[in-house]
């Protein structure tokens, strides 16, 4: 979950609009990826249970 805006990355859905195909695990998301909602960096995310 993005600590800035609350957007949640779903591994099953990925982020295909930004080059992350469905099924991509969080660990496999590149460090230079940014939140599609607010532009926060990957390091501004925190793992949460949903």
C-alpha positions as a Markdown table, in Angstrom:
| # | Residue | x | y | z |
|---|---|---|---|---|
| 1 | Unk | 0.0 | 0.0 | 0.0 |
| 2 | Unk | 1.2 | 3.5 | -0.9 |
| 3 | Unk | 1.9 | 5.4 | 2.3 |
| 4 | Unk | 1.2 | 8.7 | 0.5 |
| 5 | Unk | -2.2 | 8.1 | -1.2 |
| 6 | Unk | -3.3 | 4.6 | 0.0 |
| 7 | Unk | -3.2 | 3.0 | -3.5 |
| 8 | Unk | -2.8 | -0.8 | -3.1 |
| 9 | Unk | -0.6 | -2.8 | -5.5 |
| 10 | Unk | -2.3 | -6.0 | -6.4 |
| 11 | Unk | 0.1 | -8.7 | -7.6 |
| 12 | Unk | -2.6 | -10.5 | -9.6 |
| 13 | Unk | -3.5 | -7.4 | -11.5 |
| 14 | Unk | 0.0 | -5.8 | -11.8 |
| 15 | Unk | 0.2 | -2.4 | -13.3 |
| 16 | Unk | 0.1 | -3.1 | -17.1 |
| 17 | Unk | -0.4 | 0.6 | -18.0 |
| 18 | Unk | 3.0 | 1.2 | -16.5 |
| 19 | Unk | 4.9 | -1.9 | -17.7 |
| 20 | Unk | 4.2 | -4.3 | -14.9 |
| 21 | Unk | 2.3 | -7.3 | -16.2 |
| 22 | Unk | -0.3 | -9.2 | -14.2 |
| 23 | Unk | 1.2 | -11.8 | -11.8 |
| 24 | Unk | 4.3 | -9.7 | -11.0 |
| 25 | Unk | 5.2 | -10.1 | -7.4 |
| 26 | Unk | 6.0 | -7.0 | -5.4 |
| 27 | Unk | 9.7 | -8.1 | -5.1 |
| 28 | Unk | 9.9 | -8.3 | -8.9 |
| 29 | Unk | 8.6 | -4.7 | -9.3 |
| 30 | Unk | 11.6 | -2.5 | -10.3 |
| 31 | Unk | 12.9 | 0.0 | -7.8 |
| 32 | Unk | 12.3 | 2.9 | -10.4 |
| 33 | Unk | 8.6 | 2.1 | -10.6 |
| 34 | Unk | 6.3 | 4.8 | -9.1 |
| 35 | Unk | 2.8 | 4.8 | -7.8 |
| 36 | Unk | 0.3 | 5.3 | -10.7 |
| 37 | Unk | -1.9 | 7.5 | -8.5 |
| 38 | Unk | 0.5 | 9.9 | -6.9 |
| 39 | Unk | 4.0 | 9.2 | -8.3 |
| 40 | Unk | 5.5 | 8.0 | -4.9 |
| 41 | Unk | 8.5 | 5.7 | -5.1 |
| 42 | Unk | 8.4 | 2.0 | -4.4 |
| 43 | Unk | 10.2 | 2.7 | -1.1 |
| 44 | Unk | 7.1 | 4.7 | 0.0 |
| 45 | Unk | 5.0 | 1.5 | 0.0 |
| 46 | Unk | 4.3 | -0.8 | 3.0 |
| 47 | Unk | 3.1 | -4.4 | 2.9 |
| 48 | Unk | -0.4 | -4.8 | 4.3 |
| 49 | Unk | -2.7 | -7.7 | 4.7 |
| 50 | Unk | -5.9 | -7.5 | 2.7 |
